[in-house]
Amino acid sequence: MTKPRVWVFLLLTGISGEVFSLAILKKADFIGFIFVTVYITLGLMGAESISNYFDLPIDRLMKRTMNRPLPSGRMKPQVALYGGIILVAVMLLMSLYKSILSFAFMATGVFDYTIIYSYLTKRKTSWNIILGAYSGGAPLLAGFYAFYPSFNMLSLLFFLVIMVWTPLHIWTLSIRYMDDYSNASVPMLPVVLGPERTMLVLFPVSVLLTAISFLSGYEMISYFRGFTGIAVFIVFIALGLYIFISYLRALLSRGRVMKLFAATNMFIGAFFMAVAIFSLLIPFIGVAR
């Protein structure tokens, strides 16, 4: 009901934000790290539960989703709604105790996903996922600003990676399940424009995602000395090229659309694992800032 295959990726971004924040502060706060990780997890689970409640009429009509706990009848809708509200409420109290900025990002992220995306726009506009993309980046900012007190450019670039990655990820999946969305009257972009034109729309998206990956690596150079920074930059260049080449291959062959979808999963997982791993090195071989 909470879609763990979805929120695990978002939790990874939140954890990466925490690790990066603590690393550049050169601060070891294991209790704080666990505390923040717990409330980010609760918020993600709660948001997904509430979203499932709003999506119930759609999920009953789509083959891909009709076997989920709510449309299949294995769980009552009220459990998803009230359970989700309780999880979100606990998250809000915990995040408010920790940091007003972290609270703000988690609260607005949940509102964007459940109300703006799931309730208001999902069934009304093909740009629904653009309006809901903010919620995907909110856990990263919540994790980072749970500890860090001021603006950081690299955290913004990481946030933009998630924002731009989201339509590439979702619209690719929507091409595969276009008939499902059409039957449920959900105007995802492939339903409105068709798969070929959607793939063309994804060209500037993939270019922008690649460019932000490069910029993230370039900005991260400043946290390291000499060849270490260059090695970090090369990793982010490789990740950017990987997702762009995956897109080009899918553009040339529609049969590779689901491989592009798998590539988006690989990209986001590898990107933020790299962020976390490199962040752990900053206190030891990084540059004081």
Backbone as numpy.savetxt, mean C-alpha at the origin, in Angstrom:
# Nx Ny Nz CAx CAy CAz Cx Cy Cz
-11.92 -12.59 6.56 -12.74 -11.38 6.56 -11.88 -10.12 6.56
-10.71 -10.19 7.17 -9.84 -9.01 7.22 -8.86 -8.95 6.04
-8.94 -9.88 5.12 -8.08 -9.91 3.93 -6.59 -9.85 4.29
-6.08 -10.83 5.00 -4.67 -10.78 5.41 -3.69 -10.71 4.26
-4.05 -11.27 3.10 -3.14 -11.17 1.96 -2.99 -9.74 1.47
-3.95 -8.89 1.82 -3.87 -7.47 1.47 -3.10 -6.70 2.53
-3.53 -6.84 3.79 -2.94 -5.97 4.81 -1.52 -6.36 5.21
-1.09 -7.58 4.92 0.30 -7.94 5.22 1.27 -7.06 4.44
0.95 -6.76 3.18 1.81 -5.88 2.38 1.83 -4.48 2.98
0.67 -3.98 3.40 0.60 -2.65 3.98 1.30 -2.59 5.33
1.19 -3.67 6.08 1.90 -3.74 7.37 3.41 -3.68 7.14
3.88 -4.34 6.09 5.30 -4.30 5.76 5.76 -2.86 5.52
4.93 -2.07 4.84 5.31 -0.68 4.60 5.34 0.11 5.91
4.38 -0.16 6.78 4.36 0.51 8.08 5.58 0.17 8.92
5.95 -1.11 8.92 7.13 -1.55 9.66 8.38 -0.92 9.07
8.44 -0.83 7.74 9.59 -0.19 7.09 9.70 1.27 7.51
8.54 1.94 7.60 8.54 3.32 8.06 9.06 3.44 9.48
8.66 2.53 10.34 9.15 2.52 11.72 10.66 2.32 11.78
11.12 1.31 11.06 12.55 0.97 11.09 13.38 2.13 10.56
12.94 2.73 9.46 13.67 3.86 8.89 13.71 5.03 9.87
12.57 5.30 10.49 12.51 6.40 11.45 13.45 6.17 12.62
13.40 5.00 13.23 14.26 4.70 14.38 15.73 4.68 13.98
16.00 4.24 12.75 17.39 4.14 12.29 18.03 5.51 12.14
17.30 6.46 11.52 17.90 7.78 11.31 17.95 8.57 12.61
17.12 8.19 13.57 17.21 8.79 14.90 18.28 8.10 15.75
18.76 6.94 15.22 19.72 6.08 15.95 19.20 5.77 17.35
17.98 5.29 17.34 17.26 5.04 18.58 16.74 3.61 18.61
16.96 2.91 19.70 16.45 1.55 19.86 15.24 1.61 20.79
14.06 1.36 20.25 12.82 1.42 21.03 11.98 0.21 20.67
12.37 -0.93 21.22 11.70 -2.19 20.88 10.25 -2.19 21.34
9.99 -1.69 22.55 8.62 -1.65 23.06 7.75 -0.74 22.20
8.31 0.43 21.86 7.57 1.35 21.01 7.30 0.75 19.64
8.28 0.04 19.09 8.13 -0.61 17.79 6.99 -1.62 17.83
6.95 -2.45 18.85 5.88 -3.45 18.97 4.53 -2.76 19.13
4.49 -1.73 19.95 3.25 -1.00 20.20 2.68 -0.42 18.90
3.53 0.24 18.13 3.09 0.85 16.87 2.68 -0.22 15.86
3.46 -1.30 15.78 3.13 -2.38 14.86 1.77 -2.98 15.18
1.47 -3.12 16.46 0.18 -3.68 16.88 -0.97 -2.78 16.43
-0.85 -1.47 16.68 -2.00 -0.64 16.32 -2.14 -0.42 14.82
-1.04 -0.46 14.08 -1.16 -0.41 12.63 -1.88 -1.67 12.13
-1.52 -2.81 12.68 -2.17 -4.07 12.31 -3.66 -4.03 12.62
-4.01 -3.58 13.80 -5.43 -3.49 14.18 -6.19 -2.55 13.25
-5.57 -1.43 12.90 -6.22 -0.49 12.00 -6.45 -1.07 10.62
-5.46 -1.79 10.11 -5.60 -2.41 8.80 -6.68 -3.49 8.81
-6.68 -4.31 9.84 -7.70 -5.36 9.95 -9.10 -4.76 10.07
-9.21 -3.72 10.88 -10.51 -3.08 11.05 -11.01 -2.44 9.78
-10.12 -1.76 9.07 -10.52 -1.11 7.82 -10.98 -2.13 6.79
-10.26 -3.23 6.69 -10.66 -4.27 5.74 -12.00 -4.88 6.11
-12.26 -5.06 7.40 -13.54 -5.63 7.84 -14.70 -4.71 7.49
-14.53 -3.41 7.77 -15.59 -2.45 7.43 -15.79 -2.38 5.92
-14.68 -2.41 5.18 -14.76 -2.40 3.73 -15.52 -3.61 3.21
-15.28 -4.77 3.79 -16.00 -5.97 3.38 -17.50 -5.84 3.63
-17.86 -5.15 4.69 -19.28 -4.92 4.96 -19.90 -4.06 3.86
-19.22 -2.99 3.47 -19.72 -2.13 2.40 -19.72 -2.83 1.05
-18.76 -3.74 0.85 -18.61 -4.42 -0.44 -19.51 -5.65 -0.59
-20.29 -5.97 0.44 -21.08 -7.21 0.41 -21.97 -7.33 -0.82
-22.71 -6.28 -1.25 -23.54 -6.42 -2.46 -22.72 -6.73 -3.70
-21.52 -6.18 -3.78 -20.63 -6.45 -4.92 -20.08 -7.86 -4.84
-19.60 -8.23 -3.67 -18.94 -9.53 -3.50 -19.88 -10.69 -3.78
-21.18 -10.50 -3.55 -22.14 -11.56 -3.83 -22.28 -11.83 -5.33
-21.93 -10.84 -6.15 -22.12 -10.96 -7.59 -20.85 -11.38 -8.34
-19.70 -11.32 -7.68 -18.43 -11.58 -8.35 -17.91 -12.97 -8.01
-17.55 -13.74 -9.03 -17.03 -15.09 -8.80 -15.78 -15.07 -7.95
-14.95 -14.04 -8.13 -13.69 -13.95 -7.39 -13.89 -13.76 -5.89
-15.04 -13.19 -5.53 -15.25 -12.81 -4.12 -16.44 -13.50 -3.45
-17.25 -14.22 -4.20 -18.48 -14.75 -3.62 -18.24 -15.79 -2.52
-17.04 -16.34 -2.43 -16.74 -17.31 -1.38 -16.08 -16.72 -0.15
-15.98 -15.39 -0.11 -15.48 -14.75 1.10 -16.46 -14.98 2.25
-16.03 -14.79 3.50 -16.88 -15.13 4.65 -18.26 -14.46 4.65
-18.35 -13.20 4.25 -19.65 -12.52 4.30 -20.58 -12.96 3.18
-20.20 -12.88 1.91 -21.14 -13.28 0.85 -21.48 -14.76 0.87
-20.59 -15.58 1.41 -20.87 -17.02 1.48 -21.77 -17.37 2.66
-21.98 -16.42 3.56 -22.85 -16.66 4.71 -22.15 -17.29 5.90
-20.83 -17.47 5.83 -20.10 -18.08 6.94 -19.96 -17.11 8.13
-20.18 -15.84 7.89 -20.09 -14.86 8.95 -21.14 -13.78 8.72
-21.74 -13.29 9.80 -22.78 -12.29 9.68 -22.17 -10.91 9.37
-22.84 -10.13 8.54 -22.32 -8.80 8.19 -22.07 -7.91 9.41
-22.93 -8.04 10.44 -22.78 -7.20 11.62 -21.44 -7.46 12.33
-20.97 -8.69 12.23 -19.69 -9.02 12.85 -18.56 -8.24 12.19
-18.61 -8.16 10.86 -17.59 -7.41 10.13 -17.67 -5.92 10.46
-18.88 -5.37 10.49 -19.04 -3.94 10.74 -18.64 -3.56 12.16
-19.26 -4.20 13.15 -18.99 -3.82 14.54 -17.59 -4.27 14.99
-17.18 -5.44 14.50 -15.83 -5.88 14.82 -14.79 -4.93 14.24
-15.02 -4.49 13.00 -14.11 -3.55 12.37 -14.07 -2.22 13.10
-15.24 -1.74 13.52 -15.30 -0.46 14.26 -14.53 -0.57 15.57
-14.67 -1.69 16.27 -13.95 -1.88 17.53 -12.44 -1.88 17.30
-11.99 -2.60 16.26 -10.56 -2.65 15.96 -10.03 -1.26 15.62
-10.79 -0.51 14.83 -10.37 0.85 14.47 -10.34 1.75 15.70
-11.34 1.61 16.57 -11.39 2.44 17.78 -10.18 2.18 18.68
-9.82 0.92 18.84 -8.64 0.59 19.65 -7.39 1.17 19.00
-7.30 1.06 17.69 -6.15 1.63 16.97 -6.05 3.13 17.19
-7.18 3.82 17.11 -7.18 5.27 17.27 -6.71 5.68 18.67
-7.16 4.97 19.68 -6.74 5.27 21.04 -5.25 5.03 21.23
-4.76 3.90 20.70 -3.34 3.58 20.84 -2.46 4.57 20.08
-2.86 4.91 18.86 -2.04 5.82 18.05 -2.06 7.23 18.62
-3.20 7.65 19.17 -3.28 8.97 19.79 -2.36 9.06 21.00
-2.27 7.97 21.74 -1.36 7.91 22.90 0.09 8.03 22.46
0.41 7.45 21.30 1.81 7.42 20.84 2.23 8.71 20.16
1.44 9.20 19.20 1.84 10.36 18.40 0.64 10.94 17.68
0.48 12.24 17.76 -0.65 12.89 17.10 -0.54 12.77 15.58
0.69 12.80 15.06 0.88 12.65 13.61 0.53 11.23 13.17
0.99 10.25 13.92 0.67 8.86 13.59 -0.84 8.64 13.65
-1.48 9.19 14.67 -2.93 9.12 14.80 -3.62 9.73 13.57
-3.13 10.89 13.15 -3.74 11.59 12.01 -3.65 10.77 10.73
-2.49 10.16 10.48 -2.33 9.38 9.26 -3.17 8.10 9.30
-3.23 7.43 10.45 -4.05 6.23 10.55 -5.53 6.57 10.42
-5.97 7.64 11.09 -7.39 8.01 11.05 -7.82 8.39 9.64
-7.02 9.23 8.97 -7.38 9.64 7.61 -7.26 8.48 6.63
-6.30 7.57 6.87 -6.15 6.41 6.01 -7.37 5.49 6.08
-7.85 5.23 7.30 -9.04 4.40 7.46 -10.26 5.07 6.83
-10.39 6.38 7.05 -11.53 7.11 6.46 -11.47 7.06 4.94
-10.29 7.25 4.38 -10.15 7.23 2.92 -10.53 5.87 2.35
-10.07 4.81 3.00 -10.32 3.46 2.46 -11.78 3.04 2.62
-12.32 3.23 3.81 -13.67 2.72 4.09 -14.77 3.62 3.53
-14.62 4.93 3.69 -15.69 5.85 3.30 -15.49 6.38 1.87
-14.32 7.00 1.62 -14.10 7.59 0.30 -14.06 6.53 -0.79
-13.28 5.46 -0.56 -13.13 4.43 -1.59 -14.29 3.43 -1.59
-14.43 2.67 -0.50 -15.40 1.57 -0.50 -16.85 2.04 -0.55
-17.18 3.04 0.25 -18.60 3.43 0.38 -19.05 4.43 -0.68
-18.21 5.44 -0.97 -18.67 6.53 -1.83 -18.31 6.39 -3.30
-17.12 5.91 -3.63 -16.66 6.01 -5.02 -16.48 4.69 -5.76
-16.37 3.59 -5.05 -16.05 2.33 -5.73 -17.06 1.96 -6.80
-18.33 2.24 -6.55 -19.39 1.88 -7.48 -19.85 3.05 -8.35
-19.11 4.17 -8.28 -19.57 5.36 -8.99 -18.58 5.92 -10.01
-17.29 5.69 -9.85 -16.32 6.28 -10.76 -15.16 5.34 -11.01
-14.63 5.39 -12.22 -13.48 4.54 -12.57 -12.19 5.03 -11.93
-12.22 6.22 -11.35 -11.04 6.76 -10.68 -11.07 6.47 -9.18
-11.91 5.52 -8.78 -12.06 5.20 -7.36 -10.72 4.83 -6.71
-9.90 4.09 -7.43 -8.65 3.62 -6.82 -7.65 4.75 -6.65
-7.75 5.77 -7.50 -6.90 6.95 -7.32 -7.29 7.67 -6.04
-8.59 7.81 -5.82 -9.08 8.47 -4.62 -8.78 7.65 -3.36
-8.65 6.35 -3.53 -8.38 5.48 -2.38 -6.91 5.15 -2.19
-6.05 5.64 -3.08 -4.63 5.28 -3.00 -3.94 5.83 -1.77
-4.42 6.96 -1.27 -3.82 7.56 -0.07 -3.80 6.57 1.09
-4.88 5.81 1.22 -4.98 4.88 2.35 -3.88 3.83 2.33
-3.38 3.49 1.13 -2.31 2.51 1.05 -0.99 3.04 1.60
-0.76 4.36 1.46 0.47 4.95 1.96 0.40 5.40 3.40
-0.81 5.50 3.95 -0.97 6.01 5.31 -0.24 5.18 6.37
-0.26 3.82 6.31 0.46 3.06 7.33 1.96 3.36 7.37
2.57 3.59 6.20 3.99 3.92 6.19 4.23 5.24 6.92
3.44 6.25 6.62 3.61 7.54 7.28 3.28 7.43 8.77
2.28 6.64 9.11 1.93 6.45 10.52 3.08 5.79 11.27
3.72 4.80 10.64 4.85 4.14 11.27 6.05 5.06 11.42
6.32 5.85 10.37 7.47 6.74 10.39 7.28 7.86 11.42
6.12 8.52 11.38 5.90 9.68 12.24 5.43 9.31 13.64
5.35 8.02 13.92 5.16 7.60 15.31 6.40 7.93 16.14
7.55 8.06 15.47 8.81 8.33 16.16 9.47 9.63 15.70
9.42 9.92 14.40 10.15 11.06 13.86 9.30 12.33 13.99
9.89 13.43 14.47 9.09 14.61 14.81 8.88 15.63 13.70
9.60 15.50 12.57 9.51 16.55 11.56 9.53 15.96 10.15
9.40 16.84 9.16 9.31 16.40 7.77 10.59 15.71 7.31
10.40 14.65 6.50 11.53 13.93 5.92 11.20 13.62 4.46
12.06 14.07 3.54 11.80 13.91 2.11 11.71 12.45 1.69
12.57 11.60 2.23 12.58 10.20 1.81 11.29 9.49 2.22
10.75 9.83 3.37 9.47 9.23 3.78 8.37 9.62 2.80
8.43 10.85 2.28 7.44 11.29 1.29 7.60 10.50 -0.01
8.84 10.26 -0.43 9.07 9.49 -1.66 8.56 8.05 -1.49
8.79 7.46 -0.32 8.29 6.12 -0.07 6.75 6.10 -0.14
6.14 7.14 0.41 4.68 7.27 0.36 4.20 7.36 -1.09
4.90 8.14 -1.90 4.52 8.30 -3.31 4.68 7.00 -4.08
5.67 6.19 -3.71 5.83 4.87 -4.34 4.54 4.06 -4.18
3.99 4.05 -2.98 2.76 3.30 -2.73 1.58 3.91 -3.48
1.50 5.23 -3.47 0.40 5.93 -4.16 0.37 5.59 -5.64
1.53 5.61 -6.28 1.60 5.37 -7.73 1.50 3.88 -8.03
2.05 3.05 -7.14 1.98 1.59 -7.32 0.54 1.10 -7.29
-0.31 1.73 -6.50 -1.68 1.23 -6.28 -2.49 1.09 -7.56
-2.60 2.10 -8.42 -3.38 1.90 -9.65 -2.76 0.87 -10.58
-1.43 0.81 -10.63 -0.79 -0.21 -11.46 -1.18 -1.60 -10.97
-1.18 -1.78 -9.69 -1.52 -3.07 -9.07 -3.00 -3.42 -9.27
-3.88 -2.48 -8.95 -5.31 -2.76 -8.97 -5.87 -2.83 -10.38
-5.47 -1.91 -11.25 -6.01 -1.94 -12.61 -5.52 -3.15 -13.39
-4.32 -3.63 -13.07 -3.85 -4.87 -13.70 -4.73 -6.04 -13.29
-5.04 -6.13 -12.01 -5.94 -7.20 -11.54 -7.33 -7.03 -12.15
-7.76 -5.78 -12.30 -9.09 -5.52 -12.85 -9.22 -5.97 -14.30
-8.12 -5.93 -15.05 -8.15 -6.43 -16.43 -8.44 -7.92 -16.42
-7.80 -8.63 -15.51 -8.01 -10.08 -15.42 -9.45 -10.42 -15.05
-10.05 -9.63 -14.15 -11.40 -9.90 -13.67 -12.40 -8.85 -14.18
-12.18 -8.37 -15.39 -13.01 -7.32 -15.96 -14.48 -7.74 -16.05
-14.75 -8.96 -16.47 -16.13 -9.42 -16.58 -16.81 -9.47 -15.22
-16.07 -9.88 -14.21 -16.60 -9.90 -12.85 -17.03 -8.51 -12.41
-16.16 -7.54 -12.60 -16.49 -6.17 -12.21 -17.66 -5.63 -13.02
-17.70 -5.98 -14.29 -18.79 -5.53 -15.15 -20.13 -6.10 -14.67
-20.15 -7.38 -14.35 -21.38 -8.02 -13.88 -21.88 -7.41 -12.57
-20.93 -6.93 -11.76 -21.29 -6.33 -10.47 -21.49 -4.82 -10.58
-21.42 -4.28 -11.82 -21.60 -2.84 -12.08 -20.59 -1.98 -11.32
-19.36 -2.47 -11.24 -18.28 -1.71 -10.62 -17.44 -1.11 -11.75
-17.41 0.22 -11.89 -16.77 0.84 -13.06 -15.25 0.97 -12.94
-14.59 -0.16 -12.72 -13.13 -0.11 -12.73 -12.67 0.31 -14.12
-11.48 0.88 -14.22 -11.04 1.48 -15.47 -11.09 0.53 -16.66
-10.68 -0.75 -16.53 -10.78 -1.65 -17.69 -12.22 -1.87 -18.16
-13.18 -1.78 -17.25 -14.58 -1.92 -17.64 -15.02 -0.73 -18.48
-14.53 0.44 -18.13 -14.92 1.68 -18.82 -14.15 1.87 -20.12
-12.85 1.64 -20.08 -12.01 1.92 -21.25 -11.65 0.68 -22.07
-11.76 -0.48 -21.47 -11.29 -1.69 -22.13 -9.84 -1.97 -21.74
-9.38 -3.20 -21.88 -8.03 -3.57 -21.43 -6.91 -2.88 -22.20
-7.07 -2.72 -23.51 -5.99 -2.13 -24.31 -5.73 -0.68 -23.91
-6.79 0.10 -23.81 -6.63 1.51 -23.44 -6.18 1.65 -21.98
-6.63 0.74 -21.14 -6.16 0.77 -19.75 -4.66 0.54 -19.67
-4.16 -0.39 -20.47 -2.72 -0.64 -20.48 -1.96 0.59 -20.95
-2.54 1.35 -21.88 -1.89 2.59 -22.33 -1.89 3.64 -21.22
-2.99 3.71 -20.47 -3.04 4.62 -19.32 -1.97 4.27 -18.30
-1.68 2.98 -18.17 -0.69 2.53 -17.20 0.75 2.82 -17.61
0.94 3.25 -18.86 2.31 3.58 -19.28 2.89 4.74 -18.47
2.23 5.91 -18.41 2.80 6.98 -17.58 2.85 6.61 -16.09
1.92 5.77 -15.66 1.95 5.32 -14.26 3.22 4.52 -13.98
3.54 3.60 -14.87 4.74 2.77 -14.69 6.01 3.61 -14.81
6.00 4.59 -15.71 7.15 5.50 -15.84 7.35 6.29 -14.55
6.25 6.81 -14.01 6.33 7.60 -12.78 6.79 6.74 -11.61
6.29 5.51 -11.52 6.71 4.62 -10.44 8.20 4.32 -10.54
8.68 4.09 -11.74 10.11 3.85 -11.96 10.93 5.07 -11.55
10.46 6.25 -11.95 11.18 7.49 -11.63 11.25 7.73 -10.13
10.14 7.48 -9.42 10.14 7.68 -7.97 11.03 6.66 -7.28
11.09 5.45 -7.83 12.02 4.44 -7.30 13.46 4.93 -7.42
13.78 5.47 -8.59 15.12 6.02 -8.80 15.40 7.16 -7.81
14.44 8.08 -7.67 14.61 9.21 -6.77 14.78 8.76 -5.32
14.05 7.71 -4.94 14.18 7.18 -3.59 15.60 6.67 -3.35
16.11 5.93 -4.33 17.49 5.44 -4.21 18.49 6.57 -4.17
18.27 7.60 -5.01 19.18 8.74 -5.04 19.18 9.48 -3.71
18.00 9.67 -3.14 17.90 10.36 -1.86 18.53 9.53 -0.74
18.44 8.21 -0.85 18.97 7.36 0.20 20.50 7.32 0.18
21.12 7.69 -0.94 22.58 7.75 -1.01 23.12 8.63 0.10
22.41 9.72 0.39 22.92 10.70 1.36 22.97 10.15 2.78
22.36 8.97 3.00 22.40 8.38 4.33 23.59 7.43 4.51
24.39 7.26 3.44 25.51 6.33 3.49 26.77 6.98 2.93
27.90 6.36 3.21 29.19 6.85 2.71 29.62 6.05 1.49
30.26 6.73 0.56 30.99 6.10 -0.54 30.23 5.06 -1.32
30.88 3.89 -1.48 30.34 2.84 -2.33 29.08 2.20 -1.76
28.89 2.30 -0.46 27.67 1.74 0.13 26.44 2.46 -0.41
26.52 3.79 -0.47 25.41 4.57 -1.02 25.15 4.25 -2.47
26.21 4.05 -3.24 26.06 3.71 -4.66 25.40 2.34 -4.80
25.79 1.39 -3.95 25.19 0.05 -3.98 23.70 0.13 -3.67
23.34 0.95 -2.69 21.93 1.14 -2.35 21.17 1.72 -3.54
21.76 2.72 -4.18 21.14 3.35 -5.35 20.92 2.33 -6.45
21.88 1.46 -6.68 21.77 0.44 -7.73 20.60 -0.50 -7.46
20.41 -0.85 -6.20 19.29 -1.74 -5.84 17.95 -1.10 -6.21
17.80 0.18 -5.90 16.53 0.85 -6.21 16.36 1.07 -7.71
17.46 1.29 -8.41 17.39 1.37 -9.88 16.92 0.04 -10.45
17.48 -1.06 -9.93 17.10 -2.39 -10.40 15.61 -2.66 -10.15
15.11 -2.25 -9.00 13.69 -2.45 -8.69 12.81 -1.64 -9.64
13.20 -0.40 -9.90 12.43 0.43 -10.83 12.42 -0.14 -12.22
13.58 -0.61 -12.69 13.65 -1.21 -14.02 12.84 -2.50 -14.09
12.84 -3.26 -13.00 12.10 -4.52 -12.96 10.61 -4.28 -13.20
10.03 -3.29 -12.51 8.60 -3.08 -12.67 8.29 -2.48 -14.03
9.17 -1.64 -14.56 8.91 -1.04 -15.87 9.01 -2.08 -16.98
10.00 -2.94 -16.92 10.14 -4.00 -17.92 8.97 -4.97 -17.83
8.53 -5.27 -16.61 7.37 -6.15 -16.44 6.14 -5.54 -17.10
5.99 -4.22 -16.95 4.87 -3.55 -17.60 4.99 -3.64 -19.13
6.16 -3.36 -19.66 6.35 -3.39 -21.12 6.04 -4.77 -21.68
6.46 -5.80 -21.00 6.19 -7.17 -21.47 4.69 -7.46 -21.47
3.97 -6.96 -20.45 2.52 -7.15 -20.41 1.83 -6.31 -21.47
2.38 -5.14 -21.77 1.81 -4.28 -22.81 1.88 -4.97 -24.17
2.97 -5.68 -24.42 3.17 -6.34 -25.70 2.43 -7.67 -25.80
2.05 -8.22 -24.64 1.34 -9.50 -24.65 0.30 -9.51 -23.54
-0.98 -9.44 -23.93 -2.05 -9.39 -22.93 -2.06 -10.64 -22.05
-1.53 -11.73 -22.55 -1.47 -12.95 -21.77 -0.56 -12.85 -20.56
0.22 -11.77 -20.48 1.14 -11.59 -19.37 0.59 -10.62 -18.32
-0.69 -10.30 -18.40 -1.26 -9.33 -17.46 -1.13 -9.82 -16.02
-1.45 -11.08 -15.77 -1.36 -11.58 -14.40 0.09 -11.71 -13.94
1.00 -11.87 -14.88 2.42 -11.86 -14.50 2.84 -10.46 -14.08
2.25 -9.44 -14.72 2.49 -8.08 -14.28 1.91 -7.86 -12.89
0.73 -8.39 -12.64 0.13 -8.29 -11.31 1.04 -8.94 -10.27
1.56 -10.12 -10.59 2.49 -10.78 -9.66 3.76 -9.94 -9.48
4.19 -9.30 -10.56 5.39 -8.45 -10.49 5.16 -7.25 -9.58
3.93 -6.71 -9.58 3.65 -5.58 -8.68 3.75 -6.02 -7.22
3.30 -7.23 -6.93 3.45 -7.77 -5.57 4.91 -7.95 -5.20
5.66 -8.51 -6.14 7.09 -8.72 -5.90 7.80 -7.39 -5.69
7.44 -6.42 -6.50 8.09 -5.10 -6.42 7.87 -4.46 -5.07
6.60 -4.37 -4.63 6.31 -3.66 -3.39 6.92 -4.37 -2.19
6.90 -5.72 -2.23 7.51 -6.47 -1.14 9.01 -6.27 -1.10
9.66 -6.39 -2.25 11.12 -6.24 -2.32 11.55 -4.81 -2.00
10.76 -3.84 -2.48 11.12 -2.43 -2.25 11.17 -2.12 -0.76
10.14 -2.51 -0.03 10.10 -2.12 1.38 10.91 -3.06 2.26
11.19 -4.26 1.80 12.18 -5.08 2.51 13.56 -4.44 2.37
13.85 -3.90 1.18 15.11 -3.20 0.96 15.19 -1.96 1.85
14.09 -1.23 1.95 14.06 -0.05 2.82 14.39 -0.44 4.26
13.75 -1.49 4.76 13.98 -1.92 6.13 15.41 -2.40 6.35
15.94 -3.20 5.41 17.28 -3.75 5.55 18.33 -2.64 5.51
18.22 -1.75 4.53 19.17 -0.65 4.43 19.07 0.28 5.64
17.85 0.47 6.14 17.68 1.33 7.31 18.42 0.76 8.52
18.39 -0.55 8.66 19.08 -1.18 9.80 20.59 -0.95 9.75
21.10 -0.66 8.54 22.55 -0.43 8.41 22.94 1.00 8.76
21.98 1.92 8.72 22.29 3.34 8.90 22.99 3.63 10.23
22.53 3.08 11.37 23.21 3.40 12.63 24.66 2.93 12.69
25.03 1.97 11.85 26.36 1.38 11.91 27.31 1.94 10.86
26.81 2.08 9.63 27.70 2.56 8.55 27.13 3.79 7.85
26.08 4.36 8.41 25.45 5.51 7.80 26.14 6.82 8.15
25.65 7.89 7.54 26.18 9.23 7.76 25.32 9.94 8.79
25.95 10.59 9.74 25.21 11.37 10.73 24.50 12.53 10.05
23.19 12.71 10.34 22.44 13.79 9.71 21.65 14.55 10.76
